[in-house]
Amino acid sequence: MTEFDALFDAVRAWGRWTPADRGAWNRVGAEQVRRAVAGVRSGEVVPLALPWDTRPGPDNPRPVLHYMTDLGDVESPEPSAYKDFVAADYHGRSVTHLDALSHIAYRGRLYDGRGADEYVDAGGARFGSVAALGALVTTGVLLDLPAVHGVPWLEPGQAVRARDVLAAEQALGVTIGEGDAVLLRTGHVRRRAERGAWDAAALSAGFHVDAVPLLAERGVALIGSDGDSDVRPSPVAGVHSPVHALAVAALGVPLLDNLDLEALAGATAGAGRHTFMIVVAPLNIPGGTGSPVTPVAVL
C-alpha cells in the first residue's frame, strides 16, 4: 500500500451519515445554521463567484456559452421579451462551481465505498448528485494566506500545509470548527488580474495533502479556494488531484472551486474578523456531478 493510500484509508468517513450522498453536509443542522446567523453583524453581502467567462485562454480552454435567443423583435402584443441561453463545461478553472460527491472516485470508489461504474453513467449520477446536497448555510472561515504572509498572493505551486493552517488560525484569530466552510485565499484572482492568465491546471497554489487530516479532525463540511484547493503540480506521484480524492471520495466533503475571494478579503480585513455566514445554493440538477454556483458571504 502506498503512503497516499494509507492516508486515504486513515481519514475516510464511509458509513458515517444518512443520507450518505450529502456526506459532510450532514454535519450542518439547525444549531450550526443558528450559529452562522447569529454571527452576522453588519449585514454586508459579498458574492464569491467569478464572472461568466466566454473568452478562451490558457486557463479557459472550453469557454462558457452565452448568446441571445430572443431580442424582442418578434413579440406582439406588448410587452416585448429578451431571452438568452447559457451553458458551461464547468468542471475546469474558469467557472465558480461546486463539486458534488459523484464528481470524484478513487480506486474506482465514490464516497461511502460506492462503485463508480455502478452509480455514474451517461445518464448522470445515481448517488452523490448535486441535487442530493441541496443548499448549505453555515459559518465560513477565510484563511487569507497572502494577508498572513504580507504578500499580494502566493506564487503558483506554493503548498499550504497543516502548519500553515495552524499559523493562519493564530494570525487571523479564527478557529475552524465542526460544520464550518473553510475558504483558502491564495490571491489567484489578483495575480491573474495583474500578471495575466496561465495554465492553472498545471501550476497553482493550494492545499498540500498533509493539511487534509487537520481539516478532517476539525470536522469541516465544505472546503473552497480561489483555485481548486489542490496545489499543482501534485505532490503525490500518479494522483493528479489528491486533495480532491481525500476531501470528496474519502471524507465526503464537497469542494468549491474557482472562487473570487478578493472582495471578501477586503471586507473581512475591514471588519477585523475572518468569519461570516456563507450560503451555497447549487442548481437542482438530478444526476449532476456538481453545479455552477454563486456562494454568498454575509458579515
N, C-alpha and C positions, 0 to 999 in steps of 0.2 A: 504493500500500500504506500502511495506517495505521501509526502508531507501535507500536500494540499488535500488529498482525500481524507487524511486523518483529521484535518481541521474541519472539513465539511461535516464529517460524521460527529465530531465533538460538539458542534454548535447547532446541528439540525433540530428542528422543533416539530417533527412529524407526530401526528396523532394527538396534538395538544388541544385543538379547538374544534368546536362545532358552531357554525358550519365551517368546514375545513378550507373552502376556497375563498374565505375572507381573511384567512391567515392571521397575521398580527393585528389586523384591524379589529379583531375581536377583543383586543386589549382596551379599546376605547368604548366605554359605556357612558351612562348618564353622568357619573361622577367626574370623568375626565372632561366631558363637554362643559359641565358647570364650572369646573376649574378654569378652563380656557376662557369662557365668557367672563368670569369674574376678574380675569387678568386684563381685560380691556379697560383702558384709561382715557386716552384722548379721542378714541373713535376714528383715528386716521386709517384709511383703507389703502392698501398698497397691492395692486395687481402684480403677479410674478411671472407673467408669460412674455415670451419674445413675440415680435410682430410676425404675422403670416408671411413667409419669405418665398416669393415667386421667382427669385433670381438664382441662376445656377452659380456655383462657386466651389472651391476646394472642400468646404465643409457642408455643401448642399448639392450633391450630385443628382438628386431627384427632387427638383423644386416642387413645391405645392402648386395646386391649380386654383385659379380664381378668375372666372370670367362671367360676363353678364348674359343672362338668358332672356331678359325682357327689359326693354328700355322705355316702356310706357307709351310706345308709338302705335300700338295696335289695340289700345283699350277703348271701349265705348260701352256704356257711358262713363262718366266720372265716378270715382277718382282713377287716375292712371296709376299703374304699379310698376315698380322697378325690382327685378329679381336677379339673383346671381347664384352661381354654382361654385362650391369649394370641394376640394379633395386633397388627400395627402397620404404619402407613404411615410408615416410619421415616426416610425422607429429608426431615427437617424440622429443627426447632430444639429438640425436646424429648427425643429418643431418642439415646443414645450409639450411634454406628454407624460402620461402615467403608464408605467409597466405593470400589468396585472400578473397574477401568479401563473398563468398559462404561457407567458412570454419566454420563460427560461426553463430549460431542462438540463440536468447534469447527470452523466452516466445513464442517460435515457429516462430519467425520472423527473417529473414535475414535483412541486412541493407536495408533501404528505405521502411521497412514495408512489404517486400515480404514474403509470406508464404513459409516456408522452405519445407513443404511437397508438395507444388505445383511446386517448382523450382529445387529441388535436388532429384534425384532418382538413381537407379542403373546404369543409363546411364551417370551420371555426373550432372553438374550444368548448368541450362539454364539461370541463372542470376548470376552475380558476379564471373564468372570464371576467372582464371588467364589469359586466352587468352584475355579477355576484358581489362585487365590492361595494357598490353603492357610493354614498357620499361620506366624507370624513370631516369632523370638526374636532380639533384638539389643540393642544399647546405646541407651538413651534419654537424651536431654538435655532438661532442663527450662529453658526460657527464661522465668524468672519476672520479667516486666517490672514489675509493681507493686512487687516487692521491690527491684528495681534503682532505681526512682524514689522509693521511700519513700512510696508511696501504697497505699490498700487495693485499688484497682482502676484500670484505665484507663477513661476515660469512653467510652461508646458513640460510635462514629465516629472514635476516635483510631487513626491508622495506625501500624503498626510497620514501619519502613523498614530498608533494609540497614544503615544506620549505627547503628540501634538494636540490631540483632542483634549487630553487632561490639562495641558498647559493653556489651551484656549478657554476651557471652562473657568480656570482660575483667573485668567486675564480679563475675561468678559463678565465675570460674576454670574455665571449660569451653572446649573447642574441638570444634566439630561436625566429625565425620569420616565417612569412607566407610562407607556402610551403616547410619548412625545413624538413629534416630527422633527427630525434633525436635518437642517439645510446647511450644506457646506458651500461657502462662497470662496472661490479661488481667484476671482477677478477676471474670469474668462471673457465675459461680455465687454468689460472695459478694455482689456488688451486687444480684443478683436476690433473694437471701435477705433483704437489709436494706432494699431500696428497692421490691421487688415486681417483677412481670413487666412486660415491654414488648415491642413488636414488634421482635424482634432481627433479623428478616429485612430490616428497613428501616434499622436503626441498630445497629451493633455495632462493637467494636474488633476488629482483626485485622491480618493482613499486608497491606502495600501491595505492588503488583506489583514494585516495584524491589527487594524482598527476595528474590524468587524466583531471579534469576540467581546470587546468592550461595549459596543453598541448593543450586542445581544444581551449582555449581562444587565444593561440598564433597562431593557425591555422596550425598545423603541417600536413604534408602529409604522413609521414611514421614514425613508431616507431620500434626500433630494440634493441636487447640486446644480451649479451653473454649467457643469459638464454633464457627464453621465455617471458620476460617482466613482468610476474606475480610473485609477492612474494609468496612463499609457505612455510608453509600452508597458505591457503587463509584466508584473514581477514574477509570474508563475508560468513556467515553460509549458506550452501546449494548452493553456487555458487563456483565451483572449479577453474574457471579461470575468475575472474571478470574484469581484465584489458582487456582480450580478448573480453569479452562481450561489454564493453564500447567502446573500440577502433574500433573493426571490425563491430559489429552489430549496435551500436548507432551512431558512428562518421563516419563510412566508411573509417577508416584509416587502411590500410594493416599493417601487422607486419612481421618483420624479426626475426626469431628465431635462436638461437644457433650460433651466430657469433663468430668468433675469433678476438677479438679486442686488443690482446696483441701487435702485431706489430704496429697497428695504434696508440696505446697509446704511444709507444716509438717514433714514427715518429712525432706525434703532440707535444709531450714534447720537442723533439729536435728542432722543428720548432718554438716553442714558441707561437703556436696558435692551437686552438682546432676546427677549421672549415676547410672544404675541399669540393671538389666536390665529389659526390657519384653517381655511375652508377649502376643501378639494372636492369638486363635484364633476367627475368624469361623465362623458356621454354614456347613455344607457344602450350599449351595443351588445346584444345577445351573441355570445360566441367570440367576442372581441378579445384580443390579447393585450389591449391597452386602449388609450384614448388621448387625443389632443385635449388639453385642459388649460384653463387659466386659474391657477390657485390664487387665493386672495389672503393676504395677511391683514389683520386688524389689530392696531396697537391701542 
